[in-house]
Amino acid sequence: HRDLHSFPTRRSSDLVFVIAAIICSLGAKVTGHANMVWPPTWFDEQGYFGMRKGEACNSGAILKDGTDAPSCMWFNNYTFIDGPETLDKSMTTYFNRPFGEDPFAYHPWRSPGAAEIFSPCGVAGGNPWGCPIGNPNFNECKGGGFSYGPYAENYRFPGVLTTTWKRGSVVEAAWSIMSNHGGGYSYRLCKLPPNGNKRRVTEKCFQKIPLKFAGEDQWIQYGTDKSTRITFKANYTTVGTTP
């Protein structure tokens, strides 16, 4: 997804497990970039939308001020790496200009996981400090989103489902892409504190437990119909990434 915003696509759990596959559920409604659709996330009340066709962005929340914050709008905007790229050129997924300044040189995918972010779980609108930063007014933001939305880890979502997996098992997860700007993704876990206070969940915590992908293949799938799966070889790396 992206060139690499950090979307709220990671599930908190106290289990260590292995992901078998990523299934891209290609919905028809283009209202955002990408988000996790399986297993159900915090944004999907009672798992109602899941992997339904064209419904990937329809979960989410209506904020107190009436602002619609669909699941695709909980992310981190304007995030950049603060040093040289560390990713091998073979893993580049978006075009580079052959001459002159590289406009993507400091985009997060150039050093995956290294860019500082606002929230490990996403911010409604993606711009918690204003547009531009410091502007006290609520605004729709250049480059996407809106300002001063709540942090997902601080927001009380209704009907949150808990997914239980056996430690060490091979399972499937799915995310839906709405607008492809290149980049990549990983799955990580963060163990909740004993009191279950998700406000204490941090990016550093997630970085402690990156999950391994199982097998050489992944699939593209449209909606819930597994018969539509198209298999392709996965492109993995742990070189130049954080962690």
Buried (B, 14 or more C-beta within 10 A) or exposed (E): BBBBBBBBBBBBBEBBBBBBBBBBBBBEBEBBBBBBBBBBBBBBBEBEBBBBBBBBBBBBBEBEEEBEBBBBBBBBBBBEBEEEBBBEEEBBBBEEEEEEEEEBEBBBBBBBBBBEBBBBBBBBBBBBEBBEEEBEEBBEBEEBBBBBBBBBBEBEBEEBBEBEBEEEEBBBBBBBBBEBBBBBBBBBBBBBEEEEEBEEBBBEBBBEBBBEBBEEEBBBBBBBEEEBBEEEEBEEEEEBBBE
